[in-house]
Amino acid sequence: MKRTLRAAALPILACLLPAQDAAPAPRTAPAAVRVAVIGGGPFATPDAAMRLQQAVVDVDALDADFAIALPPCDDGGSGAWHAALARLRTPWAPPPGAKAPLRAEVVAESPHGRAMAGAGHWFVALADTAIADDPAALAWLQATLTLAKGRGVAGVVLAFPRVRWAGADAAAFAPWHAAIAASGVVRAVLAGGAAGARRDEARDGVAYYALPSLGDTPPLDAPAAGFGVGTSLFTVRGAQVRATTVALGAARDLDRVSPAVSEGALAVAAGLAVELDRALAAGGGDAVGLDGRVDATVVLRFRNPAGLPIDVEATPIADGGWTFAPDHEHLVVPPQGVATTRFTVRKAASPGEPFALPLLRARADLRTPAGPLGLPPIDFFLPLPPPAALGRERAAAAGALALDGEGAALRASGAQTALDGPGLTLEAWARPDDVSGRRTIASKGRGREVALAVDDGAVVGEVAVRDGIARARTATGSLARGRWTHVAVVHDGATLRVYLDGRLAAATPAIGARSADDGPFLVGAALAADGALRDGFAGLLDDVRLCRVARYAADFAPAANHEPDADTVLLLPCDADFGPWTTDRSGHGAHPRRLGTAHCTRTSR
C-alpha cells in the first residue's frame, strides 16, 4: 500500500558538495556559498505574516548568495507568502508553480521540481507533490544530481518539502537517503517545519538539521535549546558546513536605515495618537450611558508624527462584553498628517460594575524607500465620549483625589478649559504627603498660563503675562504635611495674589493680559517642554475649581464645597470617578482623564 506523509510532513533541504570523482569545478565557482533559509508557514495569521515580512528583510541584510523560502504547508497565508517574497532582493529558488520572480538561470524543470543555477551552485526546489514515496520524483532528483555532477557544479542545495526522515516516516524516507548517500556529494540535509532547530544524528557522513517553521509560535522561549523564531544561514566551505540561526529582526542592513527611517520609527512609537473625532449615538439614546451601556458609531483620528507615511491596522480588542464592527480597519496616514476610520461599538448595560474603556491595538508599518518596516504594536484605550449626564448630580458620598507624585494626574483639554475672562481664580483643598521640592497642585497651558504649586513647603502662584512669568510665593513651611489647607491663586490684571485658608499670604504685581495658550489643564502635575508630566503632587486634593474671574480681593471664608456658576470653567468635586474620567460639575462637560494611579477615594475633610 502506498504511504503518504502529508499529515506529519516536514520540508527538507539538502546541501550537496562535490564528490571526489566529480569533474573539476569551474574556475569561477566560489570557495564558499552561503544559503539563507526562510522557514515554512502557515502564514494566515497577522503575527505570522509580519514574521515573514521581517524574515525577508533579514535575509537581504545577511547578504547570502542564495535563499530558499519554504512555502506554506497549506493554502493559508499563500497570498502573504507570495507578496512578501516578491520583495526579496537575494536570488532565491521558488518551487514550481510559485508566483514569484525568478532571479537565477533555470537548468532543469519538471512537475516534480525546478533546478536553478546561481553563485556557482545549483539550487533545487521540489514541488509539493514530490512526497517521499513518489518514485517518479525520486528518479527526477537522481537524474538532476547526476547532471549537476557531470557539469562540475560546485554544490547543490535541495529543498525537499513535506518529508520527514525519523520515526514512523523513516522507512519511507530510506530510499531518498540512500540516493543522497550514494551520490557522494551530500554533506548536510536540512529539514523545515520542526518544533525547534537542532542537529540530528549523522548518517553515512551526512549531517541532518531540523529547522522550525516561521509561521508557528515556538512551544517555549528557549533560543539556546533551538526554540526561537528566526532565519537560518548555512555556509558551505569545501566539506564543512556551518549552521547559524539568526533571531528574527537581529540582522540589520544599514544601507536601508536612513535618518528619516530611524527618526520616523521613533516618532511613531513615541507619538502615534488616536483621538475621538466624533461619536454618533444609536437607537435614540446616549452614546455612553451612566449604566455602562454603549451603542455608538465612533470616528477615530489617527495622527502620524513621522515624516514618512504609515500603514495602520487598527483592531479593537473584543472582550469583556464589547463588540465591534468591523473587527479591524486598515488606513494610510500621510506624513505628519491625519487619517480617520470608524467602528460601531456596543456593550450591554452593567449597572453597579466599574466602567473601563476597551483596548485598541494599532500595528503600524513605516513606508520606507526599501519597503514597509514593521513596528511593534501599540495599545491604546479606544476613545469614547463620557456620558452626557455625567456631573449633573453631586455624588452620594464625599471623597478626594489621591495622587502618588509619580505620574498620577488629571488631564483636561485646553480647548475645554480656555480662560477668556478678565481675571482668573484657581483654588483647591490640599493635603500633601510630601512638601519637598516642587509639587504642582494644578497648572494650565504649556507656558504656565497659570499654576498653583508647593515648593519646599511654600505655596507658589504663577501666571504668564506680557513681560514673562509673574510669581507670588508664601513663606516656607506655610503648607504642612497631612493637614488640609485651602489654597487659591487670583489674578485681576494688575496683581497676583495667593491665599491660604482664605487669608492673603503673598502678592506681586502682574500687570497686563495673560499669555493664553491651548495647552491642557492638569491637576497634580505640570507639563514639561517635551510633553511629559513633571513636578507631581503626592497626597490628596479636593474641590478643584478654575474660574474666569478674580473671585477674591480680600480675605474670605473658604467654602467647604464649591458650587458652579456662570464664571466657573471647571469644577472637580473629586468625590467619584466614572471609567477613565473624574467628574466635572461646571456644566461644560470638561471631565478630565485620569492618568497613572490617580483616583477618587472615599474620605472627608
Steps between C-alpha positions, in 0.01 A plus 500: 500500500641839402589720800429873511691727739294820468352480850833513685716632220792744536669686214860385453809668356821322403837668451701291255875540447724383213593130505861384477442365148298799378626708209718799599295798614502809277764757588223753560344289775529666841702341777190513722128556466258639755138389485228672703186304583158652577286243681159393385149603599213514570496877456126562536519693830613866518787406734630232262470734200699766685769244587522407134545864398775542759671179381519642146670812637739285708601277209583801284703649787696174539616536136481126429594360158162336469180460697251218532150586619289210618139541382191495724402152609146568372311774320484712817714809452621414147411852385712651779783260406501610134472870586784493755742301285440722199702762693795265561816640338711190563483243215276216610349175379120491500342158444310433177172686484607775744389842380831668566774648280787274397842652565714209385553291185264201478705194407248221557125496556217247523171461688713358782734792548715780364878540499666838461858611480651784699819586688674197349249258652172342407188554707228241462147558633267200489129547446244437772390186315847344536441295813745249639336192350463647148731294273472746211614791719790293633605406146490867390713604797759228428522609137535866601780425744680291241472790253642742758798272568566458132522876452740546789263708708655615827208377707125447513247624754179300503161613636294191578149599618275298726725207580625365832792265551444375856248298697214340312610667175857369508424197280335712230794740499762225485516487115557876490780479754655214307503714186651796689770287659578313176551824309812570704440876484262557790641621830193648671124460485276772643135452595247776568183491706644357821408632845854626555836526325746217566760273341388138480723194486727478196446211260759376254695821543194720437398745774126549552365832628140577605367855465188652660210639301494878480121502506468318833561635847778309684367271776728673754735796523840332497713611201808321634306172478392576143158642582485841341381687194757598241671428170773245442832561324704204371856561385660225289881499470638191335381207710407716799157640574434765766139556608391820675158615617446875496218621725225678311577870473862460617657549155497861383602645166627850579470597134123488558510712817507872425441775755146533366436131572644487852350834601168405345485168687578675829240769432226244432587289804500804729236721346241309297170637630140379481231759571122506498381706205130452574259246643156438352252349745279220373146409599402847620699485825840622609816358348612399852258466791559532873393134528797396281295443185678597177338516156674734263695546180829672575723676249865480605786729396847351464785754511832405344792695650756354255636651181412179312152353437381206708261213436292432810294194585263597783342213694266554797538227763162330533487371857312588817168517314615749232410444135629689197423525131712459302746296704794698354575781257794594278596859427791697359604806701705758305824647636425722801137472399166361607274221377166384637316173530185389681368215711160409635543435874249321721487379859204400716414695814682387814371720787705480816811374320807715433511643149823468300582594143586214261844464344587587142815337355679689223757325282694750292729444201728790413510548123869527414671512158620143561150372584273487805666492840289329765492666842392347831125516564373781724198463728269797561180539694235539233381860548131532584309807623400518867128460574305817427336480846832476685543779758138615513459370853736513798635162612328327790817483714792737555841419361836642395747452216795277594831571320831317537739771370631253237292568190153497655300801376181620334507648150231711331534646153613859461204580277253397770677701771577820304512812720336784307406730788676809643629314807551151633477298818649156554426341838493164675513325833838324542643249746858422391693190598828657387589870480864465392602640163243631254164324489223635277145518631358613163626672185363629171680523168837410354646835604353507854204721421418439864649266761449423868779299662682400818871588513687372807200568721414839347198554274580660164256662262610578142342668201639578154464867401650717228831554682550135600402278793371685807554305819361541855648280773390449861735439789681167519314252720159656441365171366540200731496128430182313591291815559214632284554858377296705256735656242408754232678712239322808361593733212301818429714652223713705740595277796563131558391385847526171692258417782536230766178401681347825371775734624734694274843334524692647203454760223702637211434740208382323184387772261339425168303233327599139549694312231246229419584181312314185399686267736309260725379556854676262741418413859793357695776572245652749259588457134868480400632642173502153342137437596578272796360556847720642774485635858236249614293566812494229768197500729130587480322780312136599519256748344728631227343805331615714204316827433526775238465780760703627797272372778687629805628853559512472883510229764210252479358186659570205264195297405505138607355406160501735203197537278504573126390833355529689171868583560606145585715337231572173683379360832628166628333385825737197496229285655475229232640378170320349204722279289807703396341833591473704819173689515481868403197681647555834321232411245749515211570126494878546524541172689878447528665167427674319783869427445714248684358398838287814546162410651230634729488334838239515775612746767387822664678813616 
